[in-house]
Amino acid sequence: MSLQGVFHFLLVIFITWCGITLYLYLSQSRLLYYPGLPSRTVDATPADIGLPYENLRLTTEDGVQLHAWFIPAVVPRGTLLFSHGNAGNIAHRLETIRLFHSLDLNVLIFDYRGFGESEGKPSEQGTYRDVRAAWNYLRENRGIAAREIVLFGRSLGAAITVDLASQVPSAGVILESAFTSVPDMAAHLYPWLPVGFLVRYRYDSAAKIGRISAPVLVIHSHEDEIIPYSQGEKLFTKANEPKRFLELNGGHNDGFQISHEVYRETLVQFLEVILPLTRKEQAGGP
């Protein structure tokens, strides 16, 4: 190949690289949030699995209306604030709602702005305001003490949970399939791009988790095909004591189902530590 041919070849590669870089820079929101996967339609409710619930509208500090459900336990030992992942809506989390409800927890689950029936458009600061609105609802409208609230987040929801947990007290924090930060994830997915200069979103859980004073349970599958297991390990290392790590089998989206037995048993043990039942409650007394 002539020198001119080599130059043209390298020029094509450079232009292609620039095009991909520009596309990724401009498409970050669409690459991070998937409210329409599989659908924005809320086509199921807790009633479909035999659970009574309250349909709620929460208002954020910047005036956005969020759709949420409150699923009460018969004799609650505490309340779970559930922040879900980056795709779909609350209708796609019925299996997890059923599980936590079976552990005698009230469950408050909400859709971020732009997800499901919630208003607005998702953004990093917006999701932080969304989870804060859910927290305020439990504290102010329900009168639930912080020491009775468990903060739970899965995938993107774990990063949103870490942000809240670093600012408010709680009974405990459960982080499932969590990443350390968006720049870390971008570097993992696109090692050939200067992601440090491109990424506009942070969700920097690694920098915040050390500010959490409540007990922390980190859950991650070594077979997770989306978020590296090492990122869950890093978050666990940075978390304060008391803390616990649970290793699952299975993929990013089904690990909790494939490893259901050990998953549920670990949750039971963690709750016994952070929300101990009295003898009367254990006996089912009034």
C-alpha positions in Angstrom: 0.0 0.0 0.0 1.3 3.4 -0.9 1.9 6.2 1.6 -1.1 8.0 0.3 -3.2 4.8 0.7 -2.0 4.4 4.3 -2.9 8.0 5.0 -6.4 7.6 3.6 -6.9 4.3 5.6 -5.9 6.0 8.9 -8.0 9.0 8.0 -11.1 6.8 7.6 -10.3 5.1 11.0 -10.0 8.5 12.7 -13.2 9.8 11.2 -15.1 6.7 12.2 -13.6 6.9 15.7 -14.7 10.6 16.0 -18.2 9.7 14.7 -18.6 6.9 17.3 -17.2 9.2 20.0 -19.6 12.0 19.1 -22.6 9.6 18.9 -21.8 8.2 22.4 -21.4 11.7 23.8 -24.7 12.9 22.4 -26.6 9.7 23.3 -25.6 9.3 26.9 -29.1 9.7 28.3 -30.5 7.1 25.9 -27.7 4.7 26.7 -28.2 5.1 30.5 -32.0 5.2 30.9 -34.4 2.7 29.2 -37.9 3.6 30.4 -39.5 2.0 27.4 -37.8 -1.4 27.7 -39.9 -3.5 27.6 -42.6 -0.8 27.9 -43.6 2.4 29.7 -47.0 0.9 30.2 -47.8 0.0 33.8 -49.7 -3.2 32.8 -49.7 -5.0 36.2 -50.2 -4.2 39.8 -49.5 -5.9 43.2 -53.2 -7.0 43.1 -52.2 -9.4 40.3 -50.1 -11.3 42.8 -52.7 -11.0 45.6 -51.3 -8.1 47.5 -53.3 -5.0 48.5 -51.6 -1.7 47.7 -52.1 2.0 47.5 -51.7 3.9 44.3 -49.7 7.1 45.0 -48.6 10.3 43.4 -45.5 11.8 44.9 -44.3 15.4 44.3 -40.6 16.1 44.1 -39.0 19.4 45.3 -38.9 20.6 41.7 -42.6 19.9 41.1 -42.5 16.6 39.2 -45.3 14.1 39.8 -44.1 10.5 40.4 -46.1 7.3 40.3 -45.6 5.0 43.2 -47.1 2.1 45.1 -47.2 1.5 48.8 -47.7 -2.2 49.6 -48.5 -2.6 53.4 -47.4 -5.7 55.3 -49.9 -7.3 57.7 -47.7 -6.9 60.7 -44.7 -4.8 59.4 -41.3 -5.1 61.0 -40.1 -2.2 58.9 -40.5 -0.5 55.5 -38.4 -1.0 52.4 -37.8 1.9 50.0 -37.2 0.3 46.6 -35.2 2.0 43.9 -35.3 -0.1 40.7 -33.0 -0.5 37.7 -32.6 1.6 34.6 -35.2 -0.2 32.4 -39.0 -0.7 32.6 -41.2 0.4 35.5 -42.6 -0.6 38.8 -44.9 -3.2 37.1 -41.8 -5.2 36.2 -40.7 -5.7 39.9 -43.6 -7.7 41.2 -41.4 -10.7 42.0 -39.1 -8.7 44.3 -42.1 -6.9 45.8 -43.6 -10.2 46.7 -40.3 -11.4 48.3 -39.8 -8.4 50.5 -43.5 -8.4 51.5 -43.1 -12.0 52.6 -40.4 -10.8 54.9 -42.9 -8.6 56.8 -41.9 -5.4 55.2 -44.0 -2.6 53.9 -42.7 -1.7 50.4 -42.7 1.7 48.8 -41.6 1.5 45.1 -41.7 4.4 42.7 -40.9 5.2 39.1 -38.2 7.8 38.3 -39.2 10.8 36.3 -39.8 9.7 32.7 -40.5 6.1 33.7 -43.9 4.4 33.7 -46.6 6.9 34.6 -44.2 9.5 36.2 -43.8 12.9 34.6 -40.7 14.5 33.3 -37.4 13.3 31.8 -34.8 11.3 33.6 -31.5 12.9 34.7 -28.9 12.2 37.4 -30.0 15.0 39.7 -33.6 14.3 38.9 -33.4 10.7 40.1 -31.8 11.9 43.3 -34.7 14.3 43.8 -37.1 11.4 43.0 -35.8 9.1 45.7 -35.7 12.0 48.2 -39.4 12.6 47.5 -40.1 8.9 48.3 -38.1 9.2 51.5 -39.9 12.4 52.5 -43.3 10.7 51.9 -42.4 7.8 54.3 -41.1 10.2 56.9 -43.6 13.0 56.7 -46.8 11.5 55.3 -46.5 8.0 56.9 -44.6 9.1 60.0 -42.2 6.2 59.7 -39.0 6.6 61.8 -35.7 6.5 59.9 -34.6 3.6 62.0 -37.4 1.5 60.6 -36.6 2.2 56.9 -34.5 -0.1 54.8 -33.0 1.4 51.6 -32.8 -1.0 48.7 -31.4 -0.4 45.2 -30.8 -2.7 42.3 -28.4 -1.8 39.4 -28.9 2.0 38.7 -31.2 2.0 41.7 -28.2 1.1 43.9 -26.4 4.3 42.8 -29.5 6.3 43.6 -29.8 4.5 46.9 -26.2 5.2 47.8 -26.7 8.9 47.2 -29.7 9.0 49.6 -28.1 6.7 52.2 -25.0 9.0 52.3 -27.3 11.8 53.5 -30.0 10.3 55.6 -30.1 7.7 58.5 -31.7 4.4 58.0 -32.0 0.9 59.5 -29.8 -0.5 56.8 -28.9 -0.4 53.1 -29.1 -3.2 50.5 -27.2 -2.7 47.2 -27.7 -5.3 44.5 -25.8 -5.5 41.2 -24.2 -2.1 41.8 -21.6 -0.3 39.8 -18.9 2.0 41.2 -19.5 4.9 38.9 -20.7 5.7 35.3 -17.1 6.6 34.3 -15.9 3.2 35.5 -18.7 1.5 33.6 -17.9 3.5 30.5 -14.2 2.6 30.7 -15.2 -1.0 31.0 -17.5 -0.9 28.0 -15.4 1.4 25.8 -11.8 1.1 26.8 -10.7 2.6 23.5 -12.5 5.9 24.1 -11.4 8.9 26.3 -14.4 8.4 28.6 -13.0 10.7 31.3 -13.7 13.6 29.0 -16.9 12.4 27.5 -19.1 11.2 30.4 -21.6 13.7 31.7 -23.2 11.4 34.3 -21.3 10.4 37.4 -23.5 8.3 39.9 -20.2 8.0 41.8 -21.1 5.4 44.5 -17.5 4.6 45.2 -17.0 8.2 46.4 -20.1 8.2 48.5 -20.5 4.8 50.1 -18.0 5.6 52.8 -20.4 8.3 54.1 -23.1 5.7 54.9 -23.3 5.0 58.6 -26.0 2.3 58.5 -25.2 -1.4 58.1 -24.7 -2.3 54.4 -25.4 -5.5 52.5 -23.8 -5.7 49.0 -25.1 -8.4 46.7 -23.5 -9.3 43.4 -23.3 -12.2 41.0 -19.9 -13.4 39.8 -21.7 -14.2 36.5 -23.1 -10.7 36.0 -22.7 -10.0 32.3 -23.4 -6.3 32.6 -21.7 -4.9 35.7 -18.4 -6.5 36.6 -18.3 -8.4 39.9 -15.1 -6.5 40.8 -17.2 -3.3 41.0 -19.4 -4.8 43.7 -16.3 -6.0 45.5 -14.8 -2.5 45.4 -18.0 -0.9 46.8 -18.0 -3.5 49.6 -14.3 -2.7 50.4 -15.1 1.0 50.7 -18.2 0.5 52.8 -18.0 1.0 56.6 -18.6 -1.8 59.1 -21.0 -3.4 59.8 -21.2 -4.8 56.3 -21.9 -8.1 54.6 -21.3 -9.4 51.1 -23.4 -12.0 49.3 -22.2 -13.7 46.1 -24.9 -14.9 43.8 -25.0 -17.2 40.7 -26.9 -16.1 37.6 -27.0 -13.1 35.4 -27.5 -9.4 36.1 -31.2 -9.6 35.8 -32.0 -13.0 37.2 -29.3 -13.7 39.8 -31.8 -13.1 42.7 -34.1 -15.7 41.1 -31.5 -18.3 40.3 -29.9 -18.0 43.8 -33.3 -17.5 45.4 -32.7 -19.8 48.5 -29.4 -18.2 49.6 -30.7 -14.7 48.6 -33.8 -15.0 50.7 -31.9 -16.5 53.7 -29.3 -13.7 53.6 -32.0 -11.1 53.6 -33.7 -12.8 56.6 -30.4 -12.8 58.5 -29.6 -9.1 57.6 -33.1 -8.0 58.7 -32.8 -9.9 61.9 -29.8 -7.7 62.7 -31.1 -4.4 61.6 -34.8 -4.8 62.4 -34.8 -7.3 65.3 -38.3 -8.7 66.1 -39.5 -8.7 69.7 -40.7 -12.0 71.2 -44.3 -10.7 70.9 -43.9 -9.9 67.3 -42.2 -13.3 66.6 -45.2 -15.0 68.2 -47.6 -12.9 66.1 -49.0 -11.0 69.1 -50.6 -7.6 69.0 
